[in-house]
Every structure is written in structure tokens, then in C-alpha cells.
Amino acid sequence: MQASELNYFKEILEGRKDQINKNINGVNDELNQLNSLELNDEGDYAAVNNNSMIESAIVRQQMKELQEIEVVLSKISHNDYGICQMCEDDIGFQRLKVKPHAIYCIDCREIVEKTK
């Protein structure tokens, strides 16, 4: 992969990383606010509990994506970016444009998903 392409993906990944960190901080602030509310009845408690569960699920998903981005940024710095972890073939440029933090080519991704 050319240096200009690596820089292109690095900028996208770092931007997404910043956005995820902002999202996680925002959700954590919301969860702290929800936890500090004085709840008057079971309905209020149920609504806050439901919102907390949803927000926590969002944070977990974003943390997973953040970890994937960290792995891929490390690959960029070691010139291993764009190579499938399973078959070691190149991951297509179009696939990386859609999912810059992809670590598998399309064929291997399908294998991984079927084995889960």
C-alpha cells in the first residue's frame, strides 16, 4: 500500500477514534447523571434502568470498535495494514474504505462469523 493511502486511512481511523472517545465520555456523563437522580417510583426506576442498560451496551460496542482501531493503527505503524490476519492476502481497498479497521478480507470474515 502506498504511503498516501496509509495516511488517508490513518487520518480516518484517528478521526473515528476521537469521535468514539467523545461518545464514550458523553455516555458516561449521562450515566452518572442518571445514577444521581432521585427516583420517586418504580416507573422512574425502570425507565432509568432501561436507559442505563442501553447506554452501557452502546459503550461496550464502541469500546470494542476502539480496540479494533488501536490494533489497526498499530498495524499502520508497522507497515502491516491492509493484510488479512487469517490468509495474509491483501484486504481490498474498497473494503477498507467501508471498514477501515477491518482485519480480515471478505472471505475470511465470513469464515470467522460462521464459526462464532
C-alpha positions in Angstrom: 0.0 0.0 0.0 1.3 3.4 -0.9 2.2 6.0 1.8 -0.6 8.3 0.7 -3.2 5.6 1.1 -1.8 4.7 4.5 -2.0 8.4 5.6 -5.6 8.5 4.2 -6.7 5.6 6.4 -4.7 6.7 9.4 -6.5 10.1 9.3 -9.9 8.3 9.0 -9.1 6.0 11.9 -7.7 8.7 14.2 -10.8 10.8 13.5 -13.1 7.9 14.3 -11.0 7.2 17.5 -11.5 10.8 18.6 -15.3 10.5 17.9 -15.6 7.3 19.8 -13.8 8.7 22.8 -16.1 11.8 22.8 -19.1 9.4 22.5 -18.0 7.3 25.4 -17.3 10.3 27.6 -20.7 11.7 26.8 -22.4 8.4 27.6 -20.5 8.1 30.9 -21.6 11.6 31.8 -25.2 10.7 31.0 -25.0 7.5 33.1 -23.6 9.5 36.0 -26.4 11.9 35.8 -29.0 9.1 35.6 -27.5 7.5 38.7 -27.6 10.7 40.6 -31.4 11.3 40.0 -33.8 10.9 42.9 -36.3 8.3 41.8 -39.8 8.7 43.1 -41.5 5.5 42.0 -40.9 2.1 40.3 -41.7 3.6 36.8 -38.9 6.2 37.2 -36.6 3.5 38.4 -37.5 1.2 35.4 -37.0 4.0 32.9 -33.6 4.9 34.3 -32.6 1.3 34.5 -33.6 0.7 30.8 -31.7 3.8 29.7 -28.6 2.7 31.6 -28.7 -0.8 30.0 -29.0 0.7 26.5 -26.2 3.3 27.2 -24.0 0.5 28.6 -24.5 -1.6 25.5 -23.5 1.3 23.3 -20.4 1.9 25.4 -19.4 -1.8 25.1 -19.8 -1.7 21.3 -17.9 1.5 21.0 -15.1 0.1 23.2 -14.8 -2.9 21.0 -14.5 -0.7 17.9 -12.0 1.4 19.7 -9.8 -1.7 20.5 -10.1 -2.7 16.8 -9.0 0.7 15.7 -6.0 0.6 18.1 -4.9 -2.7 16.6 -5.1 -1.4 13.1 -3.3 1.9 13.9 -0.5 -0.3 15.3 -0.5 -2.2 12.0 -0.2 1.0 10.1 2.9 2.0 12.1 4.4 -1.4 11.5 3.5 -1.4 7.8 1.2 -4.4 8.2 -2.0 -2.6 7.4 -4.4 -4.0 4.8 -3.2 -7.6 5.2 -5.7 -10.2 6.3 -4.8 -11.8 9.6 -6.1 -15.2 8.5 -5.0 -15.7 4.9 -2.4 -12.9 4.7 -3.8 -11.7 1.4 -4.4 -8.0 0.8 -7.7 -6.7 2.1 -9.3 -4.9 -0.8 -9.1 -1.1 -0.9 -12.9 -0.8 -1.3 -13.4 -3.0 1.8 -11.0 -0.8 3.8 -12.9 2.3 2.6 -16.1 0.9 4.0 -14.5 -0.5 7.2 -11.0 1.0 7.7 -10.5 -1.1 10.8 -11.0 -4.4 9.0 -8.5 -7.1 9.9 -9.9 -9.8 7.6 -10.6 -9.9 3.9 -14.3 -10.6 2.9 -13.8 -14.4 2.5 -12.1 -14.8 5.9 -14.5 -12.5 7.6 -17.4 -14.8 6.5 -15.5 -17.8 7.9 -14.9 -16.1 11.2 -18.5 -15.0 11.5 -19.8 -18.6 10.7 -17.5 -20.1 13.4 -18.8 -17.8 16.1 
